[in-house]
């Protein structure tokens, strides 16, 4: 499994489970056409209240 496939699986799982999240970092930047030298990915998610 490539890192892109792993990331896609994580995103699909979070969406399937209804977890609000946002992809940030170099991977997100590259997807928007702004190249970065690194290839890291961070994902922010919203915790349930309480």
C-alpha positions as CSV (number, residue, x, y, z in Angstrom):
1,X,0.0,0.0,0.0
2,X,1.4,3.4,-0.9
3,X,1.2,6.4,1.4
4,X,-1.5,7.9,-0.9
5,X,-3.6,4.8,-0.7
6,X,-3.2,4.7,3.1
7,X,-4.2,8.4,3.3
8,X,-7.2,7.7,1.1
9,X,-8.3,4.9,3.3
10,X,-8.1,7.1,6.4
11,X,-10.1,9.8,4.8
12,X,-12.7,7.3,3.6
13,X,-13.0,5.8,7.0
14,X,-13.4,9.1,8.8
15,X,-16.1,10.2,6.3
16,X,-17.9,6.9,6.6
17,X,-17.9,7.3,10.4
18,X,-19.1,10.9,10.2
19,X,-15.9,12.3,11.8
20,X,-15.4,16.0,10.8
21,X,-11.8,16.4,9.7
22,X,-9.5,18.5,7.6
23,X,-6.3,17.5,5.7
24,X,-3.4,20.0,6.1
25,X,0.3,19.9,5.4
26,X,2.4,19.3,2.4
27,X,0.1,16.7,0.9
28,X,-2.8,19.2,1.0
29,X,-0.6,21.9,-0.4
30,X,0.5,19.7,-3.3
31,X,-3.2,18.8,-4.1
32,X,-3.9,22.5,-4.5
33,X,-0.9,22.9,-6.9
34,X,1.5,24.6,-4.5
35,X,4.5,22.2,-4.4
36,X,6.4,21.6,-1.2
37,X,9.6,19.7,-0.7
38,X,8.2,17.5,2.1
39,X,5.4,15.0,1.7
40,X,3.9,15.0,5.2
41,X,0.2,15.0,6.0
42,X,-1.6,16.1,9.1
43,X,-5.2,15.6,9.7
44,X,-7.2,17.6,12.1
45,X,-10.4,16.2,13.5
46,X,-13.2,17.5,15.7
47,X,-13.6,15.8,19.1
48,X,-17.1,15.1,20.3
49,X,-18.3,17.4,23.1
50,X,-18.5,16.0,26.6
